[in-house]
Amino acid sequence: MQSVTQLQRLKNNQQKISMVTCYDYWSAQLVAASSMDCLLVGDSLAVVMHGYASTVHATLDLMLPHVSAVARGAGSKLVVADMPFMTASGDLSSGVTAATALIQAGAHAVKIEGAGHQVLLIEHLVEAGIPVVGHLGLTPQSVLQLGGHRVQAKDEAAARCLVSDAEKVEAAGAAALVLECVPAKVAAEIAKVLQIPVIGIGAGVDVDGQVLVLQDLLGANPGFKPKFLRKYADLSSSIGQALDRYHEDVQSGAFPARCESYA
């Protein structure tokens, strides 16, 4: 699946969309061999892969090698790449430059946070032939302004505003929308109102799909425990145990064995 039109087809057929965030060639190969629908190269790589405190540290220069690596490993899967901090908030020229670089690195679509002046950029990119996925609710690039990672649109006025923003993003030509950390009933309303697919993270079950970070769903980040996360493996423990066994075998001389040595 290398076209965002496939996401619309899944929604039209009432099939849920599975999206996973990954950041490198190795993990992209694993996803490519799975039944997952699509991959997201998120600006969260600044936190997960580089140890920064927030996604605002994900520059375009930091993003591009990861996008390229994922694209090489993704096979026939759709690859969406985040527009990094401020690249969608300046003038149109800088936004087009960033989006072009991400597409040339191997992404099939770009994801843009916000529905203010970003709407004009979405329109411009779509007209130029670059598919766009919107992102509303908790927008991590605005976390300093939002006062932290908090559930958004909790009161009626904020919910109405979010629905309106979602409609603006769709009208601008976005092919899909990610909704992050919003009440389930609000997300359900948006998914019902919009024609385009709505993919949730912390947005309940009544949306058109779900996205999680690969390391999180595999249990490789034991300190990260948001309410919306379900862990499908305990990779942190498994890796730790494997490393301990390897260390013990090296110390005892059990590794390498004769069959693992050259004559």
N, C-alpha and C positions, 0 to 999 in steps of 0.2 A: 504494500500500500504506500505509494509515493505521491499521492495527491490528496489534498484536503477534501476533495469532492467525495472521497470514500467515507469520510466522517459523516457527511450529510446522508449518504446512502444508508449507513448503519442506523442513523436516527430514523430515517424514513421507514426502515424495515423493523423498527422497534427493537433493535439490537443494542445492547449496552457497549460503550466504548471503553477499552482498557488502555490507559496511557501510563508509562513509567518514565521517571526522570533518571537519566544516567549521563555519565560524563566522560567515558573513555572507550577506546576500541575494544578492550577485553570485555567489559560489561555489555557493550552494544552487541557483540557477537552472541552472548548468552541470551539477550532479549530477542535477537534475530531468529534464534533457534526455537523460541517459545511461541505460544499462540497469542502473545500480546499484539494489540493493534498498532500502536505507535509509540515513539520515543520523544521525550522532551529534553533538550540540553538546557537546563535551567541555570539562571544566574546564581542559584543556590550553591553552585560549584565553588563560589568564593568561600563559603562557610564549610561545606562538606569536604572539599578536596584541598583547600588552601589554608584553612584554619582562621579565616577572618571572622569578625563578629557579626557581620551582616552582608546582605547582597549588594550594598552600595559600592563595595570594593571590586565588584566584577566589571572590569573595564572591557572594552571591545578587544583589546590586545590579549587579555586573559581568556576571553570567551572563544576566540577564533580557533586556536589549536584544539580545544575540546570539541568544538562543533565538527571540525575536520576529522578528528579521530573517530567520533561516534558515527559520522556519515560513512566512513570506510568500513565500519563493522556492522552497520545496520541492515545490510542486505537490501531486501525489498520493502523494509518498513518505512513508514512516514517519519521524517525527522523534523521537529519543530524546535526553533532556537529562540531563546529570550533576547529581546533587545535590552542591552544592559543599561545601568543607571544613567539617566539624563540624555541618552541618545534619542529618546522619543519625546523629550520635553523641550528641546531647543528649536532651532529653525528647521524648516523642511529639508534643507540641503544636508544638514548633518544627520538627520533621520534617514534620508534616502541613502546616504553614504554607508551608514552602519548596517541598514537592512541589506543593501547590495553585497557588502562584505560577508554577511552571514549566509546569504544564499550562495555566493561563490565558494564559500567554505564547505558547502554540501547540504545545508538545510533546505527543506522544501517549503517552509513557511516560517514566519517570525511571530513571536508573541509580544504584545504591547500592553503594559499596565496603564490603566486610567481611561477616563472618558471626557476629559476636558479638552485642552488644545490637541491632545493625542488623536482626537477624532479626525481632524484635518489631515494628519499624517496617515492615518489608516486609509482614508479616501484616496490620498495621493498614491500610496503604495499599491493599493488594489488596482487603481487605474493604470499603473505602470506594469502590472502583471505579477506583483509579489503578493502571495497569499498571506493573510494576517489572522492570527488568533488573538482575541481580546482577553483581558484579565481584569476582573473587578472583585469587590469585596475587600478582603485583606490584601493589600498590594504591598509586598515586602519592601519595595524600593522607597515607599513613603512611610516606613515604620517609625521614623523619628517624628514625623508630623502626626501620625496616628496614636502615638504614645505607647507603642509596643505592639506585640503580636496578640491582638484582641479580636474577639468575634465582632463583626461589623453588622450594621443594619438591624440592631436589636429593637429599636422603637419604630413606631408606624411611619414617622416622617422620614427617617433614614431608609426604611424599607422602600417607600415610594420613590425616593431619590435613586436608590440602587436599580429599581425596575426601569426607571426612566433612562439611567445611564446605559443599562443593558440594551435598551431599544436604540439608543444613539449609536452604540458600537455596531449593532446589527445593520442599521441603516447606512452606516459608513462603508459597509461591505465586508466586515469580518466574516470569516468562514466558520468560526466556532468561538466559544467563550469559556474561559476558565473562571469558576467562581470559588473563592477561597474563604473559609471560615465565616460563613453566614448561616443564620438559622435555617433549618431544613425546610420550613414552610415557605420562607421567602425564596429560597433556591427553587423549590418546586413550582412556585408561581412564575418565576422567570423562565424556567424550562418549558412551561406550558405556553407562555406568551410568545417566546421567540420561535422562529422557524429554524434557526441554526442550532447545532448541537451545543449543549451546555455540559461541561465537564467539571465535576466538583472535586474539591479537596477540603474536607471538613464542611460539606454542604448537604449532607444527608443523602438518602438513597433515591429520591424522586427527581434525579437529573439524568442526563443522557449518557454519562460515563464517569469514571473516576481516574484520578492521577495520584500516585504516591512516588516518593523518592526510593530508588532501588535499595540503597543502603538501609533505609528506614524499614521497609517491608521485609527485608531479609534479617533484621535484627542485628545489623552491624554497627548500630549507633545506640548503645544501651541507655545512654543518658537522655535520649530524646523520647518523651512519652506524652505527646499530645493526645487529647481525647479521641481525635479522629483516626489515629493510627492503629492498624491491625498488623501484627508481626506474623509473617508466614514461615519464618525460620528463626533460629537463634545462632546466627553466623558468628557473632562476637565470641560466644562460648566455644563454638566448634573450632574456630581459628585458633583461639588461645590454647585449647587442648592439643591441637595438632602441633603447634609450635613447641609446647612443653614436651610432647612425645619425641619430636625431632631432636630437641636439646638433650633429652635423656639418652637417646640412641647414639648421638655423637659422643657424649661424655662416657658412655659405657663401651663404646667401640662396636655396638650392634649395627651401626650404619657407617659406611656401606658394607653390605654382605658380599660374599664372593661373587654371587650372581649379578651384583650391581657394580662390579669392578672389571676393568679390561685386563685380559691376559697379557 
